[in-house]
Amino acid sequence: MKVAIIGGGACGLMLANLLEKNHISYELFEKSLVGRKLLASGNGKANIGNENLKEEVYNKLFGYTLVKEYKYKLFEFWKSIGLHTKTDEEGRIYPYSESSLSVLECLMKRPLHIVENFPITSIHKLNNKYYLNEVRGPFDYVVLSTGSIASFIPKKQEGFYNHLSSLNLEINSPQPSLVGFKLDCNFKKLNGVRVKCKASLIKNKEVIYSEAGEAILKLDGISGICVMNLSSRYARLKDRSGCSICLDLLPDMDVEISSHEDLISLVHPKLVEYFKTYPIEEVNRLLHQLSFPIIDVYDFEFAQVVSGGISLDEITEHMNLKKDSHIYIGGELLDIDGMCGGYNLMFAFCSALKIGEELCNIK
C-alpha cells in the first residue's frame, strides 16, 4: 500500500509521522516549504491546542466531536515525539520553548519522505490507482491536507483549489475568519492604539457574541484576538447586514465623569483627545458603547483561517470521500474552523490521527 499526502502543514506532517512509524509507504507533497503556517502560529510561539474544549468553539459539531475523541491521544503523540508543552491560564497549549520551530523540528525528527516545491495541479485515477500531475504514482490512497488560502497574498490565492477540480466536490465558499474588521470609522489619529475592553458583535441591536481582551485600533478598522473571535461568529452568519462592533472601554467600572480631564487616567491619551470632540454627556455613553457599523472583514491575506471549504456532506465519518473511499480529507481544507486559542491546529492534528488510524487498520 502506498499513500500520497498532499499538503505539508500540521495535518500532513503528523500523518507522515504516523505512516512512517507504522511502516506504511507514502510520499508527502508540498507546493512550497513544509510547516510554513505552523511556524507562524501564535505569533511564532505555536499555540498548538487548548485544554478547554467547548462545542461552540467550532463552526460545525463534527469538529468538536473529532477533537473530543482524539484530544488525549494527541497529547500522548506529542510526548512520543519529545514535544514538551505548557498550558497558560486560559488553557492555551504551547511548546515549552515557546517556539513554533520546536514543534516543526519534533515533527521532522523521523526521516520523512517529503517532496517540497512540488505543487499538485491534478489528481487522476487509472485502474484504481492515483497519479499526481500525471507523472507521480501510482498511489493506492490519497490524503488531501492542503489547508486554505488564509494568510496567502492575493497572487498565491489564485487557483488554490484547482487540484480538486477532477474530484467534483461541493466547496462552500471560503470567507476570511479570525481576522480584523473594516469599520465605518475615522481612526486616523488612533492608529495602533491598544485598548483593554469588552468587544461585542451586534446585529440589529442583538448581541451575537462578546469577549473581553485587547483590541487594536487601525486606520480603517479594528483587530486583536477578542475581535478575531468576533469575526469567527460573523463568518457563521447567513445574513451579515446590519452588523456593528461595540466596545465597552470600561467593562469593570461604573463611573460617571464630569469633565474631559477625568479621562486622563481611564483611557489611552490619544483616546482622551478623540473624546474631546464629544460633549461630556455623550462621552459617558461612548465609554461603554463605542459602536461602529461593519463594512467588511479584512482580506484572506490577513486572516488566520477561513470559514468554508469542502462540504462535510462529501465525507463519511471515517473522513474519506463518499464518492471515492480511497481519498481522505483532513485539516482546514474541510469546512471546519474554530476560534482563536489553538483550536484550528488541534483539529488539523486530530484529523491526522483519525486518518492515520483508518489507514493503519486497512494495512
N, C-alpha and C positions, 0 to 999 in steps of 0.2 A: 504494500500500500504506500502511495506517495501523495503528499498533500502540498498544495500551493497556498501560501498565505500572502494575501495582497494587502500591504499596509504595515509599516514598521513603527506603529505607535505603541501605546500601552498594551492594547489587546493583542496585537500581532507579536510583540516581543515576548509577552508572557506565554502565549500559546506555543511559540517556538521553543521556549524553555521546557514546557510540559511534553512536547513531542520528542525533544532531544532526550529528556530523562527516560522516556518510555520506548526509546529506540524505534521511533516511527520516522520514516524518511519524509523529508519536506524541503521546501525552499521558501524563503521569505523575500518578497519583492517590495522595494521601497523606491518611490519616484525621486526622492532627494536623499536626505540623510535620516537614519533611524533616530527616533526619540526627540525630534525637533520640538514638538509641542509639549512633550513631557518635561523637557529641560526648562521650558518657560513657566511651568505650573507653579502656582503660589509665589509669583514674583521670584522664581529661581530657587525657592525653598521646597517645592514639590509637596503640595497638600494632597496626599495620595489616598485619603479616606476620612471617614468620620465615625466615631463611636456612637453618636446619637442619630440613629436611623429612624426616620418617620415617613409615613406613607406620602405625605403631602410634598416632600422634597422633590419627587419625580413627577413629570407630566403624565405618566401612564403607570397604572398599577403593576404592569409587567416588570418595570424597572425596580420597584420596591421589592416585589416578590423574589426576584432573582438575587438581588443583593442580600436580602434577609437570609436566603437559603445558603449562600456561599460566603457570607461575611467572615465567619470564623475559619473557614478553610483558606480564605485569603490571608488572614493573619498568620496562619501556620506556614503558608507558602513563603511569605516574607521572611520568616525565621529560617526556613530551609535554604534560602539563598544568602543568608547572612545580612539581611536588611534589618537593622535595629531601628525602632521607631519610638516616638514620644507623642503624647497627646496633650493639647492645650486645654484651657478651662472651658472652651466651647465644644470640645470633642473632636477638633480637627487633628488629624494624624499626619505627622511629618517624619522624614528620616531623622535620626538623632543628630546627624551632622547639619541638618537644615540646609542641605544642598541637593538639588534635583540631580546633579551629576552622580551623586552616590547611588540613587535609585537606578539610573541607567547603567552604571558600572556593575551593580549587583545583577541586573538582568542580563548583562553581557559576560558574566563570569564563565559560563559554559561557552565553548566554541560553537557559535550558531551559523547555520547556512544562510547567509544574507547576501542578496544581490541589491546593492544600492544604485541610485541614479538610473533606475530602470522603470520608467512609467508604463503602466499597463493600459493599453488602448482598446484591447478586445479580448473576449473570452469565447472560445469556440469549442463545441463538443463534437467529437467524431468517434464513432464506435464505442460510446460510453466512456471515452477518455476526454480530458480537457487540455486545451492548448492556449497559451497566453501569447498574444501578439502573433499568433500562428507559427511561432518558432520555438517557444519554451514548453516542454512537455515530453511525454504525456503525464498527466496527473489523474489520480483516482478521485480526489476530493479537492474542493476549492473553498477557502475561507476568505470572505471579504471583510476587511477591517481597516478600510482606508480613511475612516474619520469623516470630517466635514470641511466645509470651506471657511469655517471660523478662523480668524487671525491671518488669513491669506490676503495679500494685496489683490486688488481687482483683477490684474492681469493673470494671476495664477488661479483665480476662481473659475476662469473660463474653461468649459469642457470638463469640469471636475467629475461629473457623473457619466462621461461618455463610455467608460469601460463597462457600464451596466446596461447599455442600450440593447444588446443582444438578448438580455435576460427578460426584457419586457416586464419590468416591475413597476408597481404603483409607488411613486415617490411623493410624499406630502411636501408641499412647497416649503423649503427651508426659510426660517426667519432668524435674524440675529437674536441671541439671547445671552444673558449675563453681559450686558453692555449698557452704556450710558444712554441718556435721553437728550434729544434736541427739544428745547423748550421755547415757548413764546416769551422770551425774557431779554433783558439787556444787562448782562453780567460783565460788560467790558471792563469796568473798574474792580470787579470781584474775581477775575480770572485767577484760578489757582488757590483761592481761599478754601480752607478745610473747616468744616463745621461739625461738631457733635450734635446730633439731632435725632428725632424720630421722623422717618420718611414714610409717606403713605401714597399708595396708588389709589386715586379716586376716579370713579366712573359714574357720571350723572348723580353726583353728590353721595354715592355709596362707596364706603371704604372697601376696596378689594383685598388689600394686603398692606400691613405696616411692619416696619422693622427699625429698630434703633441702631445707630452706628455712626460712622464718619462719612459725610458726603463731601464731594469735591466740586466746587462751582467752576464752570468753564465759560468761555466766551458766549456760547450759544446753548448751554445746557448744563447737565449735571451728571456726575459719575460717583464712584465709590462702591464698596461691597454691598452695603444695605440697598443702594439704588439698583445695583445689578440684580439683586434678588427681586426687586420690584419688576424688572424687565422680564424675568422668568415668568412671572404671573401675567404680565402684559402680553407676552407671546402666546399664552394659552387662551386669550380671549378671542372669541369668534368675531366679535364686533369691537373694534378699538376706538370708535368715535366717542367723543365726549369725555376723554380721559385727561387727567391732570396729575401733577405731582404736588403734594402738600408737605411742607416742612414745619415741624414743631421745634424751634430752636432752643426752647427751654422746657423740655419734656418733664423734668423733675422739679420744676419751680412754678409756684403760683405767686407771681409778683406783679405789681402794677407800678409802672414808672411814671413820674410826674414831669420829667424833662429828658431831653436827648442826652444830657450829661450822665444820667443814670445808666446809660447803656455801656459806659466805658468798661466796666468790669464784668459785663454779661456776654458780650459778643465780640467778635474779631473787629479790630479798629476800622477795617475797610467797610464792615457792615454798619458800624456806627455812622460813617459818612453816608452810606446808602440810605439809612433810615432817616437821616436829617431832611430828606426831601419829602417826608410824610408828616402830617400833623401827629401830635403825641397820642391822641386817641386811637388813630389808625395803627400806630406803631405797636401799641399794646395788643392789638388783634393780630398783627402780622408776626409778632414774635412766636405765636403759636400756630398761625395759619398762613404761612408764606406760600402761596399757591400759584402755579403757572401751568397753562394748558400744554399738553404734549403735542409737538409737531410730528415727531418720529423718533426712532431709536437711531443710534449711530450705525454705520455700515458693518458688514461682516468682518472687515479688516480689524475692527476694534472690539469684536465680540470674542468671548472665551469659548462659547459653544453655539450651536444652532438648535432651534426648536423646529423639528421636521426631519425628513429623511425617509428611508424605506419604511413603508407602512407595516405595522405589526400583523396586518391581515395576510401578509405574504409569507410569514414564517410559522412553523409549528412550535410546540412547547420545547422541542429539542434544539431550537434555533437554526434549523435548516429550512430551505425553501419548500413550500407545499408543491411547487411546480417541479422541483428537482431536489431530491433528498440528499444529493451529494454536494450541494452548495450550502455553506453556512454563512451567517452574517453576525458580526459582533461589534460591540463598541458604539461609537457615536454615529456610525453610518445608519443605524436604526433610528426610528422616530422616538427616541428616548433622550430626555435631557433633565438634568437636575439643577438645583440651586447651588450657590457658592458653598464651599466647605469641604471639598474633596469628593462629593457625591458622583460627579461625572467620571473621574478617574476610577472610582471604586466600581462603578457599573462596567466600565471597559475591562478592568481586571477580572471581575466576576463572570462576565460573559466569556472571557478566555478560559476560565476554569470550567465553565459549563460545556463549551465546545470541546475542550481538551478531554473531558470525561467521556463525551459521546464518541469521539474518535478512538480513544483507548478501548472503549467497550467493543467497537467494531473490530479492532485489531484482534 
